Amino acid sequence: MRAEALGEKRLVHNYGHGGGGITLSWGSSKLATELGLQGHSGPVAVIGAGVMGLSTARLAQEAGFPVTIYTAALPPDTTSNIAGGQFHPFAVFHPGDATPEFMAQYARATDYSWRRFQIMVGDDYGIRWLPTYVAGDQLQEQLLPTFPPVNRHLSSREHPFPLDAVVQYDTMYVETGRYLRQMERDVRLAGGKIEIRRFAAPADVAALPEGLVFNCTGLGSRDLFGDTELRPARGQLAILEPQPEVRYAALGDFGYMFPRADGILLGGTFELDEFDPTPQPTDIARIIELQKRFFDGFRCTA
Ligand SMILES: Cc1cc2nc3c(=O)[nH]c(=O)nc-3n(C[C@H](O)[C@H](O)[C@H](O)COP(=O)(O)OP(=O)(O)OC[C@H]3O[C@@H](n4cnc5c(N)ncnc54)[C@H](O)[C@@H]3O)c2cc1C
């Protein structure tokens, strides 16, 4: 995230959040709007209507600015819609490359997001807390003093999983379809305009009437702003029918299982530099097979 001049305009980039874009959405957008809105007057443009564009738009509206979102696609046709929705900043940076400045920014963004999502918990936004069980003895990194609030090793008597070591932590899960729908409604209810438009080059952005533009185009920034450092990562998902009685999430070598009101999400593949978003039936069948093998191994108690 950074600001630069584009002709007469200020352009603030807010993209490139790896596998943690839902998690970091409020916090990263908070830092972006602090950077952009200071000293600005007049309307604001946001490019993109994924989780980053919608959060940025809401924060600019909360600060009193009229907002127009320009976007090639709206939910449900964004990457944000197919995210698992776990509050966990997964694969956001390479630890060896992170500067102290980056880490300070990252901690601030995580902290703001963590607090913002907590005040949105409930059915209207599709956010809920779940205990999460992870294979292995590695406790979750305690990113903030309050996150994760529960983070402990379980003894074999405390879980039924076919595993020698299990860690439990608590976090929030976002039903992304419902959440993004609601966020889009919030933007419109606050007077925001949304225009469907794909930008081909920075000159198109420079021609917008707004003096301040937030670039929330995610992977689209690669072509639009020539950022070839940006790399795609593809993840495949299998979605089972919803089972409201499943009230925990699980992760391990078998992938991940996130139960949501719109279905049980099974996933765990991660293919770096894969641009093609076409679902791969063989990978999806493998995800289901691994999960089946894992859940078949449950110990039953009388
Ligand atoms: C399988 C999978 C699981 C994931 N699970 C999680 C998870 O559990 N937790 C988590 O925190 N994160 C998760 N993520 C990561 C998360 O989905 C992303 O980091 C996040 O969605 C990025 O949001 P965004 O708004 O930046 O991008 P996007 O959602 O891609 O939105 C970009 C927007 O910009 C628009 N756009 C692009 N180019 C242009 C252009 N040239 N002109 C106009 N508009 C343009 C698009 O139409 C779109 O509206 C997951 C990702 C995947 C793939």
Ligand as a Chemical Component Dictionary entry (heavy atoms), coordinates in Angstrom:
data_LIG
# 
_chem_comp.id                   LIG 
_chem_comp.type                 NON-POLYMER 
_chem_comp.pdbx_formal_charge   0 
_chem_comp.three_letter_code    LIG 
# 
loop_
_chem_comp_atom.comp_id 
_chem_comp_atom.atom_id 
_chem_comp_atom.alt_atom_id 
_chem_comp_atom.type_symbol 
_chem_comp_atom.charge 
_chem_comp_atom.model_Cartn_x 
_chem_comp_atom.model_Cartn_y 
_chem_comp_atom.model_Cartn_z 
_chem_comp_atom.pdbx_ordinal 
LIG C1  C1  C 0 -9.340  -20.150 -2.619  1  
LIG C2  C2  C 0 -9.028  -18.901 -1.826  2  
LIG C3  C3  C 0 -9.261  -18.896 -0.459  3  
LIG C4  C4  C 0 -8.975  -17.752 0.286   4  
LIG N1  N1  N 0 -9.247  -17.778 1.633   5  
LIG C5  C5  C 0 -9.003  -16.672 2.371   6  
LIG C6  C6  C 0 -9.310  -16.679 3.773   7  
LIG O1  O1  O 0 -9.773  -17.686 4.329   8  
LIG N2  N2  N 0 -9.063  -15.537 4.492   9  
LIG C7  C7  C 0 -8.550  -14.398 3.916   10 
LIG O2  O2  O 0 -8.347  -13.418 4.623   11 
LIG N3  N3  N 0 -8.262  -14.363 2.591   12 
LIG C8  C8  C 0 -8.466  -15.466 1.803   13 
LIG N4  N4  N 0 -8.178  -15.450 0.454   14 
LIG C9  C9  C 0 -7.552  -14.241 -0.128  15 
LIG C10 C10 C 0 -8.590  -13.194 -0.524  16 
LIG O3  O3  O 0 -9.585  -13.789 -1.330  17 
LIG C11 C11 C 0 -7.924  -12.049 -1.296  18 
LIG O4  O4  O 0 -6.765  -11.564 -0.653  19 
LIG C12 C12 C 0 -8.909  -10.889 -1.436  20 
LIG O5  O5  O 0 -10.158 -11.356 -1.907  21 
LIG C13 C13 C 0 -8.399  -9.800  -2.363  22 
LIG O6  O6  O 0 -9.414  -8.813  -2.425  23 
LIG P1  P1  P 0 -9.327  -7.594  -3.418  24 
LIG O7  O7  O 0 -10.500 -6.735  -3.159  25 
LIG O8  O8  O 0 -7.955  -6.988  -3.338  26 
LIG O9  O9  O 0 -9.396  -8.274  -4.884  27 
LIG P2  P2  P 0 -10.638 -8.848  -5.730  28 
LIG O10 O10 O 0 -11.634 -9.537  -4.902  29 
LIG O11 O11 O 0 -9.995  -9.609  -6.858  30 
LIG O12 O12 O 0 -11.334 -7.559  -6.323  31 
LIG C14 C14 C 0 -10.724 -6.796  -7.351  32 
LIG C15 C15 C 0 -11.774 -5.880  -7.955  33 
LIG O13 O13 O 0 -11.117 -5.042  -8.916  34 
LIG C16 C16 C 0 -11.835 -5.094  -10.149 35 
LIG N5  N5  N 0 -10.854 -4.871  -11.233 36 
LIG C17 C17 C 0 -9.736  -5.593  -11.500 37 
LIG N6  N6  N 0 -9.099  -5.071  -12.562 38 
LIG C18 C18 C 0 -9.832  -3.997  -12.945 39 
LIG C19 C19 C 0 -9.679  -3.031  -14.015 40 
LIG N7  N7  N 0 -8.648  -3.080  -14.867 41 
LIG N8  N8  N 0 -10.631 -2.059  -14.127 42 
LIG C20 C20 C 0 -11.690 -1.986  -13.264 43 
LIG N9  N9  N 0 -11.851 -2.873  -12.261 44 
LIG C21 C21 C 0 -10.948 -3.853  -12.108 45 
LIG C22 C22 C 0 -12.450 -6.488  -10.162 46 
LIG O14 O14 O 0 -13.557 -6.543  -11.058 47 
LIG C23 C23 C 0 -12.877 -6.613  -8.705  48 
LIG O15 O15 O 0 -14.117 -5.964  -8.498  49 
LIG C24 C24 C 0 -8.442  -16.589 -0.331  50 
LIG C25 C25 C 0 -8.216  -16.590 -1.707  51 
LIG C26 C26 C 0 -8.503  -17.733 -2.459  52 
LIG C27 C27 C 0 -8.257  -17.688 -3.930  53 
# 
loop_
_chem_comp_bond.comp_id 
_chem_comp_bond.atom_id_1 
_chem_comp_bond.atom_id_2 
_chem_comp_bond.value_order 
_chem_comp_bond.pdbx_ordinal 
LIG C1  C2  SING 1  
LIG C2  C3  SING 2  
LIG C2  C26 DOUB 3  
LIG C3  C4  DOUB 4  
LIG C4  N1  SING 5  
LIG C4  C24 SING 6  
LIG N1  C5  DOUB 7  
LIG C5  C6  SING 8  
LIG C5  C8  SING 9  
LIG C6  O1  DOUB 10 
LIG C6  N2  SING 11 
LIG N2  C7  SING 12 
LIG C7  O2  DOUB 13 
LIG C7  N3  SING 14 
LIG N3  C8  DOUB 15 
LIG C8  N4  SING 16 
LIG N4  C9  SING 17 
LIG N4  C24 SING 18 
LIG C9  C10 SING 19 
LIG C10 O3  SING 20 
LIG C10 C11 SING 21 
LIG C11 O4  SING 22 
LIG C11 C12 SING 23 
LIG C12 O5  SING 24 
LIG C12 C13 SING 25 
LIG C13 O6  SING 26 
LIG O6  P1  SING 27 
LIG P1  O7  DOUB 28 
LIG P1  O8  SING 29 
LIG P1  O9  SING 30 
LIG O9  P2  SING 31 
LIG P2  O10 DOUB 32 
LIG P2  O11 SING 33 
LIG P2  O12 SING 34 
LIG O12 C14 SING 35 
LIG C14 C15 SING 36 
LIG C15 O13 SING 37 
LIG C15 C23 SING 38 
LIG O13 C16 SING 39 
LIG C16 N5  SING 40 
LIG C16 C22 SING 41 
LIG N5  C17 SING 42 
LIG N5  C21 SING 43 
LIG C17 N6  DOUB 44 
LIG N6  C18 SING 45 
LIG C18 C19 SING 46 
LIG C18 C21 DOUB 47 
LIG C19 N7  SING 48 
LIG C19 N8  DOUB 49 
LIG N8  C20 SING 50 
LIG C20 N9  DOUB 51 
LIG N9  C21 SING 52 
LIG C22 O14 SING 53 
LIG C22 C23 SING 54 
LIG C23 O15 SING 55 
LIG C24 C25 DOUB 56 
LIG C25 C26 SING 57 
LIG C26 C27 SING 58 
# 
